[in-house]
Structure formats: structure tokens, C-alpha cells
């Protein structure tokens, strides 16, 4: 039987939501404080995905200023109705929903509209279009009487599609299957006249699970599906390769199958660094409701292909080198909290990326001179050829392995107080920087590299090893929050030292072979 490999979207892409229009599938994931926000991906077979654009690509749409990396844009839902695409999302501050936004577009590649602010509280908003054309908004919030019902509540109001505002009464739908657990991530589906409300419980860590309720009317009353949880890996042992499974969204294919996209993690020895990734799970509808992974009851690294999908060639994935020859950065690159075009810019046609050193440190909640991409492979290598034009010890540029603004590592070209050029490895924990190692260099230009594997991250300049940092240092379990590791480029310089800059001639990222193979090398 032809198979595909999970995850279908690797690296930090949590809270997936999906819709289909004809033969095309569109998917959106959380982006937190990274910019541009809310990446949209496209597929024709659910397995092979390509970037299409971003919902938030103008700073005028949403302000991310001052936010923690794990706050920002949480758990969007994408839907399509009568020629219009809708994305609804919560903006989080201090780990709580603060504002709910609704975006629309005629083309999912954009441009997307400026947002409409909805009168809604909580997080994880969703939309459901019923057969009669009415649209219903659902979300989760704190329950009014948690000692009676449990801590979380899924609620509903109608969305007026002409005015793009919530209207009519608020309906409390469900408090979850596990009364001591917060219920979130509501999505509503209708099958054979029955409304199925799918949620997530247990938190987004080890106890994450998919639960459900059903009703004969869209506004309820909803009764808990006694089979809940319908999907979870919380009972699986440490050898299970996929954990934290939950937060699903369902889609029907043109061939009549149903599949779910779910988030999950791939931990090693109890910690994960890649973040929550997108996994594809088969679903079968029965008289009792949806059955997830009907053959096995779990999410697998290898799964049968959806009907009509074609197995991809089994050639090994090759590293990709970016010479920055285009007019703008590719869709894989992200900055923090806003655009950095004034600080980081490719030299179109000539190649190379110029980074103008900024006084904004990576430890701040501002917008530093910083561009990164998701780490997608546990065993990986990233490298860049960088030339630093600076004359003060307060100026530096190089590679960054970034978990969040309070936990990351840098491998930087800089100059010592006596003018000696060097490459310095620095680890930042709880916002405090510690110099791990330093290597003198004779030139202001060098190839900086980092190689990651099960044990840790090893940093190099040319053929010399500078030092290593254990992998769990960058894990979500150590750092907290909701994001995975990003790797990329940065430049920092004291404003009083004059304007310095770095020229990045190329940046390369790719997987490394598994341990024990002949090509397992830096």
C-alpha cells in the first residue's frame, strides 16, 4: 500500500486549520509573534504542501509590538463560503486572548483585508457555515461557574456575513468531557443532520486529546460523546515517536474520504525542539460520529496515502542554499513582531543579504535586525558565509538558534577591545548571556555553521569547532511557551558605535543523514 510520511508540515506550525475548495486544500497555522503572520499553505493531495502567502503581511493589520514570542496570533480557522475566504483568529497578550480578528480575501494567496474586530472573548475562534447559509462563530473562554461546570466553556453566536459582526444571543454549548480540564479548539461539523462539536482537552502537552459532543440543533443542547477522547497519545509509552496529539480540523476530499490535520510533537528522551507540527490522520464517519485513525487508533509516522494522492519520490532531501538574489526574502523567512525591510534587505540581482546592525537586542520584545526560518529536522545543518563591517566590541552579526527572546544561542563575528577579530558562542538563558567559547579569526569574513542532532547543537567556524550546547536547552519543556526552534541570522550594534553592517553571501539549511550512515558528517 502506498504511504506518506508524517508530519506533512515539519517544524513549528501548531494549531492547523484546513478547508477545501474544489480540488484545492488550504491550511493555516499559528504564528505567535513572528512576522509575517498566519502562513497559508496549499495542497492538491493533503500530503505535499507549498507556501502560498500570509494573512498578516502589513503592519497596519495587527500590532505585535511588545509581545512575548509565544503570545500573538493563536489558533486561526480558515473557511470558504460563496467565493470568499475567511480567517478568524485571536491575538493573545500575557497568554490570554485579548482581541478577535476576522480577515477576508477572494484569493487565499492574498491580499487579505484589514481585520474586523469581533465582539468576542477567549481564544481558538472558529466558523461554521450551515446548510441554510447562516454562519456561526464558536470560541472557548473561561466558564462562569468553573466549580460547577469545569474551567472552560465552548460558546457560540451567529456571524452576520453582510455586516461582519456577531449578532443575536450567546449560546453556551459545552464544557468538555473531562470536567477538571480546560476545553478548547472548537470546530463544528454536520453529518447526516447531526451537529458534531470537536474540541481539545488536557492542555497542549502530554495529556492533549480530542473530545467531542453532538446535538440535533446547531445551538444545542450538546451531549458528550461517551467515546471521548476520540484521539490521544497520552497513554502511550516513552518509545512512542509522536506525542501531544490534538487540536484537529477535518476536511472531506473530492474522493469522498475524510482526513484530519492535527498537531503533535516528536520528542527525544522526553523533550522536543522542533515545536508542534502538522500531522495527517485518516477519519471514518460512523453512526456514532467520527473515528480517528480507524485501523490503529493512533497517529503514525507512516500512513496510507489519501485516495488520488501520488507517492513522492524517495530521493533524499537535499540542503537548500539561498543566495538572496530576489527582490525580497522567501516565504520561509520570518522576523519578530514586524517587518525589518529597513534593517535586512537582499541585493536583488547581485545576491547577498545586507544586515544593518541595530541597537535592539535579541533579548528585547522589540523588532531586532533578525530573520529566521523554522528548524524542520532533528538532525540538521545550517551555515552562512558572513562578512562583518564593524569596528567596536559592541557590534556583532552571525547565526542564531532561537527558542525565544529569553532563551537562545548566537555564533557571532565580532571584534575584541584590542581590535582582534573573533567568533564568539553565547548562550542566553532567562535573558542572561553567558559566553560559552571564542575562537580568533584572521579575517572579517567567515563561514559560520551549526549542526544539530539528538544530543545537541555543535557550532563551527570554517573547519574549527567552537563549542556545543545540549539539545534540551532549546526544548519547549525547558523554555516554556508554545514555539519551536528557529534558526537564522541577526546583527546587533550599539548605536553609539556608528552604523555597522554585515553582508551574508549565502545561507544554507538542510537535513543531515541518520547516525551510522557513511554520509553522516558536518
C-alpha positions as CSV (number, residue, x, y, z in Angstrom):
1,X,0.0,0.0,0.0
2,X,1.5,3.4,-1.0
3,X,2.3,5.5,2.1
4,X,3.4,9.0,3.0
5,X,5.5,10.2,6.0
6,X,4.2,12.4,8.8
7,X,4.4,15.2,9.7
8,X,3.2,16.6,6.4
9,X,4.4,20.1,7.6
10,X,7.5,19.9,9.8
11,X,8.7,22.5,12.2
12,X,6.8,24.8,14.4
13,X,3.4,25.0,12.8
14,X,0.8,24.4,15.5
15,X,-3.0,24.5,15.6
16,X,-3.7,23.7,12.0
17,X,-6.9,24.6,10.3
18,X,-8.0,23.4,6.8
19,X,-10.6,23.9,4.2
20,X,-11.2,22.7,0.6
21,X,-12.4,24.5,-2.5
22,X,-12.8,22.1,-5.4
23,X,-9.6,20.2,-5.8
24,X,-7.5,22.5,-3.7
25,X,-6.8,22.4,0.0
26,X,-5.8,25.4,2.1
27,X,-4.2,25.4,5.5
28,X,-3.3,28.0,8.1
29,X,-1.3,27.7,11.4
30,X,-0.5,29.8,14.4
31,X,2.4,32.2,14.1
32,X,2.5,33.9,17.5
33,X,4.8,37.0,17.5
34,X,6.6,36.0,14.2
35,X,6.0,38.2,11.1
36,X,4.6,37.9,8.6
37,X,1.7,36.2,10.4
38,X,-0.6,33.3,9.8
39,X,1.1,31.4,6.9
40,X,-1.3,29.9,4.3
41,X,-0.2,26.7,2.6
42,X,-1.8,25.0,-0.5
43,X,-2.0,21.3,-1.5
44,X,-3.8,19.2,-4.1
45,X,-3.4,15.9,-2.2
46,X,-3.1,16.8,1.5
47,X,0.4,15.4,1.6
48,X,2.5,17.8,-0.4
49,X,2.2,21.4,0.7
50,X,3.6,24.6,-0.6
51,X,3.6,28.1,0.9
52,X,1.0,30.4,-0.6
53,X,1.3,33.6,1.4
54,X,0.4,35.1,4.8
55,X,-2.8,36.6,6.1
56,X,-1.0,39.3,8.1
57,X,1.7,40.8,5.8
58,X,1.2,44.5,6.6
59,X,2.0,46.0,10.0
60,X,-1.2,48.1,9.7
61,X,-3.3,45.0,10.0
62,X,-2.2,43.9,13.5
63,X,0.3,45.3,16.0
64,X,2.6,42.6,17.5
65,X,4.7,45.2,19.3
66,X,6.0,44.3,22.7
67,X,4.6,40.8,22.7
68,X,6.3,37.7,24.1
69,X,7.3,35.3,21.4
70,X,4.6,32.8,22.5
71,X,1.8,35.4,22.5
72,X,0.5,37.0,19.3
73,X,-1.7,35.2,16.7
74,X,-3.1,32.0,18.1
75,X,-5.1,29.2,16.5
76,X,-6.7,30.6,13.5
77,X,-9.5,29.0,11.5
78,X,-9.8,29.2,7.7
79,X,-13.1,28.6,5.9
80,X,-14.6,29.3,2.4
81,X,-18.1,30.3,1.5
82,X,-19.6,31.5,-1.7
83,X,-16.4,32.9,-3.2
84,X,-14.9,34.4,0.0
85,X,-12.2,33.0,2.2
86,X,-12.5,33.8,5.9
87,X,-9.8,33.6,8.6
88,X,-10.7,34.2,12.2
89,X,-8.0,34.4,14.9
90,X,-7.3,35.5,18.5
91,X,-4.5,37.9,19.4
92,X,-3.0,36.8,22.8
93,X,-1.3,39.0,25.3
94,X,0.0,37.6,28.6
95,X,-1.1,34.1,27.5
96,X,-4.8,35.3,27.3
97,X,-7.0,36.2,24.4
98,X,-7.2,40.0,24.0
99,X,-8.8,40.7,20.6
100,X,-10.5,38.5,18.0
101,X,-9.9,39.4,14.3
102,X,-11.8,38.4,11.2
103,X,-10.0,38.7,7.8
104,X,-11.4,38.1,4.3
105,X,-10.0,37.5,0.8
106,X,-11.2,36.5,-2.6
107,X,-7.8,34.7,-3.2
108,X,-6.1,32.8,-0.3
109,X,-2.8,33.9,-1.7
110,X,-3.9,37.5,-0.7
111,X,-4.2,40.3,-0.4
112,X,-6.2,39.7,2.8
113,X,-8.3,42.5,4.1
114,X,-7.6,44.7,7.1
115,X,-9.2,42.9,10.0
116,X,-12.6,43.4,11.5
117,X,-12.6,43.3,15.3
118,X,-15.3,40.9,16.6
119,X,-17.0,41.4,20.0
120,X,-15.7,38.1,21.3
121,X,-13.8,36.9,24.3
122,X,-11.5,33.9,24.7
123,X,-9.3,32.1,22.2
124,X,-9.5,29.5,19.4
125,X,-12.3,31.0,17.3
126,X,-13.9,29.1,14.5
127,X,-16.6,29.5,11.9
128,X,-19.3,27.0,10.7
129,X,-21.5,27.6,7.7
130,X,-24.8,25.7,8.0
131,X,-26.8,24.4,5.1
132,X,-29.2,27.4,5.3
133,X,-26.3,29.8,4.6
134,X,-26.1,31.1,8.2
135,X,-22.7,31.4,9.8
136,X,-21.9,30.5,13.4
137,X,-18.9,31.7,15.4
138,X,-17.6,29.5,18.1
139,X,-14.7,30.0,20.6
140,X,-13.6,28.9,24.1
141,X,-13.5,31.1,27.2
142,X,-13.4,30.8,31.0
143,X,-16.5,29.3,32.4
144,X,-18.7,31.5,34.5
145,X,-19.1,28.8,37.2
146,X,-15.9,26.6,37.0
147,X,-16.6,24.8,40.2
148,X,-19.9,23.5,38.7
149,X,-19.1,23.1,35.0
150,X,-15.3,22.9,34.8
151,X,-12.8,25.6,33.9
152,X,-13.6,26.1,30.1
153,X,-16.7,26.8,28.0
154,X,-17.3,26.5,24.3
155,X,-19.7,29.2,23.2
156,X,-21.5,30.4,20.0
157,X,-23.0,33.4,18.4
158,X,-24.2,34.0,14.9
159,X,-22.0,36.0,12.5
160,X,-23.8,38.4,10.2
161,X,-22.0,38.0,6.9
162,X,-23.1,41.3,5.5
163,X,-22.1,43.4,8.5
164,X,-19.3,41.1,9.6
165,X,-20.3,41.3,13.2
166,X,-21.7,39.0,15.8
167,X,-25.4,39.2,16.3
168,X,-28.1,37.5,18.4
169,X,-27.9,35.7,21.7
170,X,-24.8,33.9,23.1
171,X,-25.2,30.1,23.4
172,X,-23.1,28.1,25.9
173,X,-22.5,24.9,24.1
174,X,-20.3,22.5,26.1
175,X,-17.9,22.3,29.0
176,X,-15.9,19.3,27.8
177,X,-15.7,15.6,28.5
178,X,-13.3,15.9,31.4
179,X,-14.6,18.3,34.0
180,X,-11.2,19.2,35.5
181,X,-9.7,20.0,32.2
182,X,-9.9,23.2,30.0
183,X,-11.8,22.6,26.7
184,X,-10.6,24.5,23.7
185,X,-10.1,24.3,19.9
186,X,-13.8,24.0,18.9
187,X,-14.7,23.1,15.3
188,X,-18.3,22.2,14.3
189,X,-19.3,19.8,11.5
190,X,-22.6,18.5,10.3
191,X,-23.2,14.9,9.2
192,X,-26.5,13.3,8.3
193,X,-28.4,16.1,10.1
194,X,-26.3,15.8,13.3
195,X,-24.0,18.5,14.5
196,X,-20.7,17.3,15.8
197,X,-18.6,19.6,18.1
198,X,-15.0,18.6,18.2
199,X,-12.7,20.1,20.9
200,X,-9.4,19.6,22.6
201,X,-8.7,18.9,26.3
202,X,-5.9,18.2,28.6
203,X,-3.7,21.1,27.5
204,X,-1.4,21.1,24.5
205,X,1.3,19.0,26.2
206,X,1.4,15.3,27.1
207,X,-2.3,15.0,28.1
208,X,-3.6,16.6,25.0
209,X,-6.6,14.8,23.5
210,X,-9.5,15.1,21.0
211,X,-13.0,15.0,22.6
212,X,-16.5,15.5,21.1
213,X,-20.1,16.3,21.7
214,X,-23.2,16.1,19.4
215,X,-26.6,17.8,19.0
216,X,-29.6,17.8,16.8
217,X,-29.7,21.6,16.6
218,X,-26.8,23.9,15.9
219,X,-27.2,25.8,19.1
220,X,-27.6,22.6,21.2
221,X,-28.1,21.2,23.7
222,X,-24.9,19.2,23.1
223,X,-24.3,15.9,24.8
224,X,-20.8,14.4,25.3
225,X,-19.7,11.7,23.0
226,X,-19.1,8.8,25.5
227,X,-16.2,7.6,23.4
228,X,-14.2,10.7,24.3
229,X,-11.2,11.0,24.0
230,X,-11.5,10.1,20.3
231,X,-7.8,10.5,19.7
232,X,-4.9,10.9,22.2
233,X,-1.4,9.6,22.8
234,X,-1.3,10.4,26.5
235,X,-1.5,6.7,27.3
236,X,1.4,5.8,25.0
237,X,4.9,5.0,26.4
238,X,8.1,6.9,26.1
239,X,9.0,4.9,22.9
240,X,6.0,6.4,21.0
241,X,7.6,8.7,18.4
242,X,4.6,11.1,18.4
243,X,3.2,12.8,21.4
244,X,0.9,15.7,22.5
245,X,-1.6,14.9,19.7
246,X,-4.7,17.0,19.4
247,X,-6.3,20.3,18.1
248,X,-7.8,18.7,15.0
249,X,-9.7,20.1,12.0
250,X,-11.5,17.8,9.5
251,X,-11.8,18.1,5.7
252,X,-13.6,15.9,3.1
253,X,-11.7,15.1,-0.1
254,X,-13.1,15.0,-3.7
255,X,-12.8,11.2,-3.5
256,X,-15.2,11.1,-0.5
257,X,-12.7,10.4,2.2
258,X,-12.4,12.4,5.5
259,X,-9.0,13.4,6.9
260,X,-7.9,15.3,10.0
261,X,-5.0,17.7,10.4
262,X,-3.7,17.5,14.0
263,X,-0.8,19.0,15.9
264,X,1.8,16.7,17.5
265,X,5.4,16.7,18.6
266,X,8.4,14.3,18.1
267,X,10.2,14.3,21.4
268,X,13.6,12.7,22.1
269,X,14.2,11.5,25.6
270,X,11.2,13.4,26.8
271,X,11.9,16.8,25.2
272,X,11.2,18.3,21.8
273,X,12.8,21.3,20.0
274,X,11.0,21.3,16.6
275,X,7.8,22.5,18.1
276,X,4.2,21.3,17.4
277,X,4.0,20.1,13.8
278,X,1.2,19.2,11.4
279,X,0.2,15.5,11.1
280,X,-2.4,14.0,8.8
281,X,-4.8,11.4,10.2
282,X,-7.5,9.3,8.4
283,X,-11.1,9.6,9.7
284,X,-14.1,7.4,9.2
285,X,-17.6,8.5,9.8
286,X,-19.9,6.1,11.7
287,X,-23.4,6.4,13.1
288,X,-21.7,7.3,16.4
289,X,-19.6,10.0,14.9
290,X,-16.0,10.3,13.6
291,X,-13.5,7.6,14.2
292,X,-9.9,8.8,14.1
293,X,-7.2,6.5,12.7
294,X,-9.7,3.6,12.5
295,X,-7.1,1.0,11.7
296,X,-4.7,1.8,14.6
297,X,-6.2,4.4,16.9
298,X,-3.1,6.5,16.8
299,X,-1.2,8.9,14.6
300,X,1.7,7.2,12.7
301,X,4.9,8.4,11.2
302,X,3.9,6.4,8.1
303,X,0.3,6.4,6.9
304,X,-1.6,5.2,3.8
305,X,-1.9,7.8,1.1
306,X,-5.3,9.6,0.6
307,X,-7.2,8.4,-2.4
308,X,-5.9,10.0,-5.5
309,X,-2.6,11.2,-4.0
310,X,0.6,10.1,-5.6
311,X,3.6,8.8,-3.6
312,X,6.5,11.3,-3.8
313,X,9.9,10.0,-5.0
314,X,12.0,8.6,-2.2
315,X,15.1,10.6,-3.1
316,X,16.9,12.1,0.0
317,X,16.1,15.7,0.8
318,X,19.0,17.9,-0.2
319,X,20.2,21.1,1.6
320,X,19.0,24.4,0.1
321,X,21.3,27.3,-0.3
322,X,19.8,30.8,-0.5
323,X,21.9,33.4,-2.3
324,X,19.3,36.1,-1.8
325,X,19.1,37.1,-5.4
326,X,15.4,38.0,-5.4
327,X,13.8,41.4,-4.6
328,X,12.6,40.1,-1.2
329,X,13.1,37.3,1.2
330,X,11.4,33.9,0.5
331,X,8.3,32.8,2.4
332,X,10.3,30.6,4.7
333,X,11.9,33.6,6.4
334,X,10.3,35.4,9.4
335,X,11.2,38.4,11.6
336,X,9.8,39.3,15.0
337,X,6.8,41.5,15.7
338,X,7.0,43.4,12.4
339,X,8.8,44.0,9.1
340,X,12.6,44.5,9.1
341,X,13.0,45.7,5.5
342,X,14.8,48.8,6.7
343,X,17.4,46.6,8.5
344,X,17.6,43.4,6.5
345,X,17.5,43.5,2.7
346,X,18.6,41.3,-0.2
347,X,20.6,42.8,-3.0
348,X,18.3,41.9,-5.9
349,X,20.2,40.6,-8.9
350,X,23.7,40.9,-7.3
351,X,23.0,38.5,-4.5
352,X,23.7,38.6,-0.8
353,X,21.8,39.9,2.2
354,X,22.7,43.1,4.0
355,X,22.0,43.3,7.7
356,X,22.3,46.8,9.2
357,X,23.3,46.4,12.8
358,X,20.5,47.5,15.2
359,X,20.8,48.5,18.8
360,X,17.7,46.4,19.5
361,X,18.9,43.2,21.3
362,X,17.5,39.8,20.7
363,X,16.5,39.7,24.4
364,X,14.0,42.6,23.9
365,X,10.4,42.5,22.9
366,X,11.1,44.9,20.1
367,X,11.9,44.2,16.4
368,X,15.6,43.4,16.1
369,X,17.7,43.0,12.9
370,X,16.8,39.3,12.8
371,X,15.4,36.9,10.2
372,X,15.0,33.2,10.9
373,X,13.4,30.0,9.5
374,X,11.8,27.0,11.2
375,X,14.1,24.1,12.2
376,X,12.3,21.2,10.4
377,X,14.7,18.3,11.1
378,X,16.1,17.0,14.3
379,X,19.4,16.2,12.5
380,X,20.2,19.3,10.5
381,X,22.9,21.7,9.5
382,X,22.7,25.4,8.9
383,X,25.6,27.6,7.6
384,X,26.2,31.1,6.3
385,X,29.1,32.9,4.8
386,X,29.1,36.3,6.6
387,X,31.3,39.4,6.4
388,X,31.1,41.9,9.3
389,X,31.9,45.5,8.7
390,X,32.3,46.8,12.2
391,X,35.0,48.3,14.5
392,X,33.6,48.1,18.0
393,X,33.2,45.2,20.5
394,X,29.5,46.2,20.9
395,X,28.8,45.2,17.2
396,X,28.3,41.7,16.1
397,X,26.5,39.6,13.5
398,X,26.1,35.9,12.8
399,X,23.9,32.8,13.3
400,X,21.2,32.4,15.9
401,X,19.5,29.3,17.3
402,X,16.4,30.9,18.7
403,X,13.8,29.4,21.1
404,X,12.6,32.7,22.4
405,X,13.9,36.1,23.4
406,X,15.0,34.8,26.8
407,X,16.5,31.5,25.6
408,X,18.7,31.3,22.5
409,X,22.3,31.0,21.4
410,X,24.4,33.1,19.0
411,X,27.5,32.4,17.0
412,X,28.8,35.8,16.2
413,X,31.6,37.6,14.3
414,X,32.8,40.5,16.4
415,X,36.0,42.4,17.4
416,X,37.6,42.4,20.8
417,X,38.6,45.6,22.6
418,X,42.1,45.3,21.2
419,X,40.8,45.0,17.6
420,X,41.3,41.2,17.4
421,X,38.6,39.6,15.3
422,X,36.9,36.6,16.8
423,X,33.9,34.3,16.6
424,X,32.0,34.0,19.9
425,X,29.5,31.4,21.0
426,X,27.0,32.8,23.6
427,X,24.1,31.1,25.3
428,X,21.2,33.2,26.7
429,X,19.1,31.7,29.5
430,X,16.4,33.6,31.4
431,X,17.6,36.7,29.5
432,X,21.1,36.4,30.9
433,X,24.0,35.9,28.4
434,X,26.9,33.5,29.1
435,X,30.0,33.4,26.8
436,X,30.5,29.7,26.1
437,X,33.6,29.9,23.9
438,X,35.5,32.1,21.5
439,X,37.8,31.4,18.5
440,X,40.1,34.1,17.0
441,X,39.8,34.6,13.2
442,X,42.1,36.4,10.8
443,X,39.5,37.9,8.5
444,X,36.2,39.7,8.9
445,X,34.5,37.1,6.7
446,X,33.9,33.5,7.7
447,X,31.6,30.5,7.2
448,X,29.6,30.0,10.4
449,X,27.7,26.8,10.9
450,X,25.6,24.8,13.4
451,X,24.8,21.1,13.3
452,X,22.0,19.7,15.3
453,X,21.3,16.1,16.4
454,X,19.8,14.0,19.2
455,X,22.5,15.2,21.6
456,X,22.8,18.9,20.9
457,X,23.9,21.7,18.7
458,X,27.6,22.0,17.7
459,X,28.8,25.3,16.4
460,X,31.6,25.7,13.9
461,X,33.6,28.4,12.1
462,X,35.2,27.0,9.0
463,X,36.7,23.6,9.9
464,X,37.1,24.5,13.6
465,X,34.6,23.6,16.3
466,X,33.8,26.4,18.6
467,X,31.6,24.6,21.2
468,X,28.4,22.7,21.8
469,X,25.1,23.2,23.7
470,X,22.9,20.3,24.8
471,X,19.7,19.9,22.8
472,X,17.3,20.0,25.8
473,X,18.5,23.6,26.5
474,X,16.4,24.7,23.5
475,X,13.4,22.5,24.2
476,X,9.9,23.7,24.9
477,X,9.9,21.7,28.1
478,X,12.8,23.9,29.4
479,X,11.8,27.2,27.8
480,X,8.1,27.0,28.3
481,X,5.8,28.7,25.8
482,X,4.4,27.3,22.6
483,X,7.0,27.7,19.9
484,X,9.8,25.5,18.4
485,X,13.3,26.4,17.4
486,X,14.0,28.8,14.6
487,X,17.5,29.3,13.0
488,X,18.8,32.2,11.1
489,X,20.7,35.5,11.0
490,X,21.0,38.6,13.1
491,X,23.0,41.8,13.7
492,X,23.3,43.9,16.8
493,X,25.3,47.1,17.3
494,X,25.4,49.8,19.9
495,X,24.0,53.0,18.4
496,X,26.9,55.0,19.8
497,X,29.5,52.9,17.9
498,X,28.4,54.0,14.5
499,X,26.5,52.2,11.8
500,X,27.9,48.8,11.2
501,X,26.6,46.1,8.8
502,X,27.0,42.5,7.8
503,X,26.9,41.0,4.3
504,X,25.6,37.5,4.2
505,X,26.7,36.0,0.9
506,X,24.6,32.8,1.3
507,X,22.6,30.8,3.9
508,X,22.2,27.1,3.7
509,X,19.8,24.8,5.6
510,X,19.2,21.1,5.2
511,X,18.9,17.7,6.9
512,X,21.8,15.5,8.0
513,X,21.8,11.8,7.4
514,X,20.9,9.4,10.3
515,X,23.6,8.2,12.6
516,X,25.7,5.4,11.3
517,X,25.5,6.2,7.6
518,X,28.5,6.9,5.5
519,X,27.5,10.5,4.8
520,X,26.9,11.3,8.5
521,X,29.2,14.3,8.8
522,X,29.2,18.0,9.2
